[in-house]
Amino acid sequence: MNENTEHLGQINEIRSMMERSSRFISLSGLSGVFAGFFAMGGAGAFYIYLQPRLYTDFANEFPVDIKMDLIRFCLLDATAVIVLSLLFAVFFTTRKAKSVGQSIWDSTARRMLINLAIPLTAGGLYCLILLRYHWFGMIAPTTLIFYGLALLNASKYTLDEIRWLGISEIILGLIGCFFIGFGVTLWVIGFGILHIIYGLIMYVRYETKPKEAKYWQGSED
C-alpha cells in the first residue's frame, strides 16, 4: 500500500513538473486586484471629464466633432491606467515567481505574452478604425471582446482562471453591443470589477496558503 502511494506521489510530482514547465504559474492575483482598482479610477476620471455631455450629446448618437483635448485626455487616462497596472503586475509577478522558483522571463512567459499580444494588437487597430469612422459607441464593447479573446488565447499557457476571466469579458462585450452609450459602465465592470473578483479568487486559491495550494487542480480538462 505504501509502495503504491509512493509511486502515485512520484507520478503526480512528475506531472506537476511537466505542467509547470508548460504553463506560466507566477501570475499574481494581487496584480489583477490593483489593475481593477486602477481601471475603476481611470473610468471615474473619464466619467467626471465627460459628465456635462453624457446625457446630452452622448445620449443620442455620439457627436462627430470630437475635440482634440478630449482625445488627448482619453489617451492620457488610458496610458496612466495601463502603465500603473503593468508596474504593479511586474512587481507582484516577480515576487511570486521567486516564491515558486520560476523565472519571470522564460519560453513559457514569452509564448503567453505573444498569444496575448496578437488579439490585443488586432483589437487596438480595429478600435482605431471605429474611431476613424466615428463609431464611438462600439469602442467600449469592442475593447472588452478583444481583451477577452486575448486572455482566452493566452490562458493555455497560464492559470485556468484567466480563461474564465476572458470568457466573462467576451460575454460582457457582446452584451454591451446591445447597450450602446454605456461605455464607462462597461469598462468599470469589465476592467474593474471582474479583475478584482478574479484577482481575489487567484490570490486566495494560490497565494494565501502556498503550502497547500494546488496549482493544477483545474488542468485535467
BAFIVO-486917 format. One record per residue: residue in one letter; x, y, z of N, C-alpha, C in turn. Coordinates in steps of 0.05 Angstrom, whole numbers, plus 5000, padded with zeros to 4 digits. Example, Ala and Ser with C-alpha at 12.3 -4.5 7.8 and 13.67 -1.06 7.14 Angstrom:
BEGIN
A526448865156524649105156526449345156S525749555142527349795143525850015157
This chain:
BEGIN
M501749765000500050005000501750255000N503850255017505650475019507150514993E507950284980509450294955507750424933N505150344932503350454912502950754917T502750834942502451114948504951274940E507251154945509751284937509951324907H509251114892509251134863507351344853L504951344865502951544857503951824863G505351864885506452124892508552204872Q510252014863512352074843511052154817I508952004809507652064783506452344784N505152414807503952684810506152894809E508452844821510553034821511653084793I512052864778512952884750510953044734R508452974737506353114723506253414729S506653474755506653754764509053904752M511353774750513753894739513353954709M512053764695511553794666509654024662E507554044678505654254675506754534682R508554534702509854784710511654884687S512854694673514654774651513054874626S510554804625508954884601506955104607R506755194632504955404640506355604658F505655854654506756074670504956104694I505956004717504256004741504856234760S506556424752507356634770505556884770L503456874754501557104755500457134783S500557374793499557424820496657544819G495057434836492257544838492257834846L494257914862494258194871494658384848S496058304827496358474804493658524790G491958324789489258354778487558544795V487858514822486358684840487058974836F489659034836490559314832489859414804A490059244784489259334757486259404757G484659254772481859324773481359584786F482759644808482359904821483360134804F485660094790486560304772484660354749A483460134738481560164717479060324726M478160264751475860404761476460694766G478960754775479761034778479861174752G480961044731481061164705478361214693A476461014697473761054688472361274702G472961304729471761524744472761794734A475361814728476362064717475162124689F474861924673473561954647470662044650Y469261924669466462004673466262294682I467962374701467862644711468462844688Y470362774671471062954649468762984629L467362764625465162764604462462814616Q462162834642459562844654457663064643P458663304637456863504626455563424600R456763234585455663154559454562874558L454862724579453962444579451062404572Y449362574583446462544579445362744560T447062874545446063064525446862964497D449263044489450162954462450562654460F451562524482452262244480449862064483A447562174492445162014495444061934467N444362104448443462034421445962034403E446761854390449061844371451362024381F453661904382456062054390456662274370P457462504380458062734362460462674345V460362784321462562744302464862934308D464263174318466363374322467663334349I469063104353470563054377473063234377K473363384399475663564401478263424408M480463544401483063424406483663404436D482563594451483163584480481763334493L479463254482478063024492479662774485I480662754461482262524452484862514469R486162734473488562744489488062644518F485762744529485162654556484762354557C483262244538482761954537485361794535L487161894518489661754514491361764540L491461994552492962024577491761854600D489161854601487761704622488361404618A488061304593488461024588491460944592T493261124584496161074588496861054617A495761234633496261224662495360964674V492960874667491860624677493560384669I494360384643495960154633498760154646V500060384648502760394660502660304689L500860414705500660334733499960044736S498159944720497459654721499859484714L501459554694503759394686505959404707L506359634719508359664740507759484764F505259484773504459324795504359024787A503658964762503658684753506558574753V508458734744511258644744512258604772F511558784790512458764818511358514831F508758474830507558244844508257984830T508457984803509157734789512057664795T513857854796516657794803516857684831R515357794849515457694877514357414878K512157354864511057084865512956884850A514156974828515956794813518256704831K519256874848521456804866520456594886S517956624895516956444916516356164905V515756144879515255874868517655774852G519755924851522155834837521955834807Q520556014796520156034767521256294756S522556284733523556524720521256694710I521456954713519357124703519557164673W521857094661522157124632523356874620D521656674615522656434602520956384577S521356154565519956094540516856084543T515955994567513155974572511956254574A513356434589512456714591512356854564R514356794548514356924521512056824504R511456564505509256454490506556574499M506356604526503956724537503557014527L505657164528505557454520504957484490I506157304474505657314445502757254439N501657054452498856984447496957194459L497857334479496257554490496357804471A498757854460499158094445497758094418I497557864405496357854378493457954378P491657844394488857954394488758244404L490458314423490458584434491258784412T493258714396494158894374491958914353A490758694346488558694326486258864337G485558834363483358984374483959284375G486459354382487259634382486959764355L487959624335487659724307484759754299Y483159554306480359564299478959804313C479659854338478560084352479360344339L481760364328482560604313480860634288I480160414276478360424253475660534261L474660434284472060524294472160824300L474360914311474761194317474861364292R476161254272476461394246473761444233Y471861244236469261274223467061364243H467961464267466261584287464161384298W464861124299463060934312463860904341F463561134356464661144383463260954402G460660904398459160734416460060454416M461460364395462360084393465160044405I466560254412469260224421469460074447A467760154467467860024493467359724492P465159634479464759344478466859204461T467959334441469959214424472559164441T473259364457475659324474475359084492L472959044504472458824522472558554506I471358554483471358304467474158214459F475758404449478558334441480258274465Y479858414487481358354511480658074521G478158004520477357734528478557524510L478557574484479857394465482857364470A484157584478486957574484487457394509L485857434529486157274554485656984548L483556924532482856654525485156524509N486356674491488456574474491056514491A491556684511493856644528493456454551S490956384557490356224581491555944580K492055834556493155564555496055554565Y497255794570500055804580500155904608T497855924621497856024649495555904665L494756034686492755924704489955914691D488355724699485755684687483855914692E484256054714482456284719482556494698I484756514684485056714663483156644640R482756394635480856314614478056404620W477156364645474456434653474156744654L476256884662476157174660475857264632G477257144613477057204585474157164574I473056934581470256874573468357074584S468757154609467057354622467157624607E469657704600469957954585468657944558I468857724544467557694518464557724520I463357574540460457584544459557874550L461058004568460358284575460558464551G462558424534462858594510460558544490L459758294487457458234469454858364480I454458344506452158474518452258774513G454658884516454959174512454259264484C454459084464453859164437450859234434F449259134453446359194452445659444469F447659544484447059774501449159994496I449060094471450960304463450560554480G452860674488452660914504453260874533F453760614541454360554569457260464571G459060584555461860504554463260524581V462860734596464160774622463260554641T460760494641459660274659460860004651L461059954625462259704616465159684624W466659904622469459894630469759854660V468059974676468159934705467659644712I465659524699465059244704467259054694G467959094668469858914655472758934665F473759174664476559214671476959264701G474759344715474959394743473959164760I471359134761470158934780471058654774L470958574748471758294741474658244748H476458434743479258404751479558364781I478158524796478358494825477258224835I475058144824473857884832475757654826Y476657644800478457424793481157444806G482057684811484657724825484457614853L482257674867481957574894481657264895I480257154875480056864873482756734870M484356844852487056744847488856774872Y488657004884490257054908489656864931V487056824936486256644958486956354951R486556284926486956004918489955924917Y491656104908494456034903496456164921E495756384935497856534949497456554979T494956524989494656555018495556305033K495456075019496355815031498255675012P500655785008502455674988503155384992K503255285016504055015021501754815013E499254915014497054745008495954794980A496955004967495755074941496354864920K494254804905494454614883494154764857Y496454814844496454994821495054864797W494754604797493754484772491354314777Q489754364797487454204802485254254781G485554474765483554524744484654464717S486954334714488254294688487854024677E486053864688485653594678483853584655D482453814649480553804627481853834600
